[in-house]
Amino acid sequence: MMTLKWFHIVGIVLACGALAVLFYPRIESFFVFFPQEELEFHPGDLGLEAEDVLVEVEERVRVHGWYFPPPDAEAPVLLFCHGNAGNISHRLDNVRHLVRHGLGVMLFDYRGYGKSTGTPSEAGIYRDGRAVYEHLAGEKGIPPERIVPFGRSLGAAVAVETALHHPVRCVILESAFTSTKGMAREMGPFALFSFLAPAHYNNLDKVPRIEAPLLIVHGRLDEIVPFHMGEALYRAATDPKLFLPLDRAGHNDTYVVGGEPYFRSLAGFARDPEGGIREETHER
């Protein structure tokens, strides 16, 4: 009887493991992506002028974005890779401040978000980021030495991937995680099975290969992506690099808590990656 019970238990565990491996990509995507299709706000609502952009990535996949032209021919342009929830309309207040500090911004939605077609996946959103970069460099005529991938949370993985495949001025990562495997270790019950999870969205492995100057921004009170992950990414990165900790910021309020010093820091780094914010950041 006992032998039969243990046999059943082992069989169930093995079956669950096989199903988890088979369906893991779908399970992971369920927990990673929270897209919203409806655009709740538009640039004009905040007094912003923007160009509507549609970039064809592949067959049946076109991504939509808003391009906020730089104020002059020398200003950097941020390739804004947003987080995993909502869509570009929810980032307009953030963009308003970036534009006010003299930066151009290319804000875009991944496939499946907003007006972008397709279904999001890790490989898919990487292709989206690279396609929008190519649109900036090609159609918009922005030279690589003025393009700055800026990735928040999930978007950090897109910014990193873009920087590994294209020349850029510098890279800014904010509230970035090390990998989905690392995140699983931090998520209660998932921690028990995290050793089985593959290390997808592996920023920790990729960051050392970024050759451009790198700024990492992280809130010390981040309740979703622990502060120590930002520190780990900074340690793994190669010089030149800078680290900007925000003492009272969580995950989604970095630019609100950081205020003017935060925006001056980002704009200063984008303009002068190797010296622009040394007085307002901590180098470790």
Order of alpha helices (4+ residues) and beta strands (2+ residues): alpha-beta-beta-beta-beta-beta-alpha-beta-alpha-beta-alpha-beta-alpha-alpha-beta-alpha-beta-alpha
